[in-house]
Amino acid sequence: MTEITTSLPANSTMSSVASNSTQNLGSAGGFLDVVNNALKNVSAMQATAAGAEAAVAAGTPGVSMGQALVDSDRAEVAWSATVAVRDEVVSAYQSIMNMQF
């Protein structure tokens, strides 16, 4: 599973996904690869946030509440973006299925 480091700015994650998507569009299964990578990245962000929250709750020395909150917010934004993309794909599918030929 791909790990997302917490030192990356939020925009660099989106730009790396966008650059990967343009590279993979020409290959067979490129769109599926982009979706799989995006879901793995979201899952990794959620795991990082959960680990940071658990470390803060356990009182682990060296773990800051601020970093746990930032990790949690990043995971929430990534999940919201994933749900929004899913909703758009479902809407496009339904529009295509409702077309009259």
C-alpha positions in Angstrom: 0.0 0.0 0.0 1.3 3.5 -0.9 2.1 5.6 2.1 1.4 9.3 2.1 3.9 11.3 4.2 2.5 14.1 6.4 5.2 16.5 5.2 3.5 16.8 1.7 1.4 19.9 1.2 -2.2 19.1 0.4 -1.9 20.4 -3.2 1.1 18.2 -4.1 -1.0 15.1 -3.4 -3.7 16.2 -5.9 -1.1 17.3 -8.5 0.7 13.9 -8.2 -2.7 12.1 -8.7 -3.4 14.3 -11.7 0.0 13.8 -13.3 -0.3 10.0 -12.7 -3.7 10.0 -14.3 -2.5 11.7 -17.5 0.3 9.2 -17.8 -1.9 6.2 -17.3 -4.8 7.2 -19.6 -3.1 5.7 -22.7 -2.5 2.3 -21.2 -5.1 -0.5 -20.9 -6.9 -0.3 -17.6 -5.4 3.2 -17.0 -8.6 4.6 -15.5 -9.0 1.6 -13.2 -5.4 2.0 -12.0 -6.0 5.7 -11.3 -9.1 4.9 -9.3 -7.3 2.1 -7.4 -4.4 4.3 -6.6 -6.7 7.1 -5.4 -8.6 4.7 -3.1 -5.3 3.3 -1.7 -4.1 6.9 -1.0 -7.4 7.7 0.8 -7.1 4.5 2.8 -3.5 5.3 3.7 -4.5 8.8 4.9 -7.3 7.4 7.0 -4.9 4.8 8.6 -2.4 7.6 9.3 -5.1 9.7 10.9 -6.4 6.8 13.0 -2.8 6.0 14.1 -2.1 9.6 15.1 -5.4 9.9 17.0 -4.7 6.7 18.8 -1.2 7.9 19.7 -2.6 11.2 21.1 -5.3 9.3 23.1 -2.7 7.0 24.5 -0.5 9.9 25.5 2.5 8.8 23.4 5.4 11.2 24.0 6.4 13.3 20.9 3.0 13.1 19.3 1.2 16.4 18.9 -2.5 17.0 18.9 -2.1 19.5 16.1 -0.5 17.0 13.7 -3.3 14.5 14.6 -5.9 17.1 13.7 -4.2 17.9 10.5 -4.0 14.2 9.5 -7.6 13.8 10.4 -8.7 16.8 8.3 -6.6 15.6 5.3 -8.3 12.2 5.6 -11.7 13.8 5.8 -11.1 16.0 2.8 -9.8 13.1 0.8 -12.9 11.0 1.7 -15.2 13.8 0.8 -13.5 14.2 -2.6 -13.8 10.5 -3.2 -17.5 10.5 -2.4 -18.0 13.6 -4.7 -16.2 11.8 -7.6 -18.3 8.7 -7.0 -21.5 10.7 -7.1 -20.5 12.4 -10.4 -19.6 9.0 -11.9 -23.0 7.6 -10.9 -24.8 10.6 -12.2 -23.0 10.3 -15.6 -23.8 6.6 -15.7 -27.5 7.3 -15.0 -27.6 10.0 -17.7 -26.1 7.6 -20.2 -28.6 4.9 -19.3 -31.5 7.3 -19.7 -30.5 8.3 -23.2 -33.0 7.4 -26.0 -31.5 5.8 -29.1 
